[in-house]
């Protein structure tokens, strides 16, 4: 019995430590076969916040207040954006014409590599409103000394692959798209940064490198900015992002035979 008590106490301590280490709902209690009232109300409130983050639009003056040029995808509303994902992957005709006027003219002399930073509302307006401006500020502080920054953009009703369309029009060396992540019950204000080297309409998902979980409870904004800047440096240095960059920067795996030889030497 004494050993069982020690085991139960140790298990309880481990469980409490695990609860403190995660925002997941663990040990919320029950009333018969159901959640407690407090747990159910908290669950419904978190779900409502997640729904609001998806359906609520970023304020109309947000882009202008933060020094971004606003453009639009082919999705004309949040409802259309959610129901027809492909429309969030292409710019509308007015935005295409607007961006073509921004395209940098070719230069005869070597210039700094060009970087386009853009923000897309994605699936969380809350993430953009809370974290995008501080992240942009950090990147604008660290990148201009090394790169030629193009006019930053805000794309309304944007999916990640709209950066391929942007690349086809503007032809930057790098696009970094900061986008609101799909909200969950633990957080609604998380951003991701998708970085891609010289994207075109032929680009695919493995061509992108993503840094995700950017929010106070995940990767803090300042740390995320450093990670993004380092990623852009690597992308320019190796001329690649995504799987191609990983293949160029990851040490080759040891073969089983060489591992066996190393083990015998020990």
Helices and strands as residue ranges (DSSP letters): H 2-20, H 37-55, H 62-65, E 69-72, H 78-83, G 85-89, H 93-100, E 114-120, H 125-127, I 128-132, H 133-142, E 148-149, E 153-156, H 162-170, E 174-180, E 191-197, G 205-207, E 208-214, H 221-238, H 242-249, H 256-265
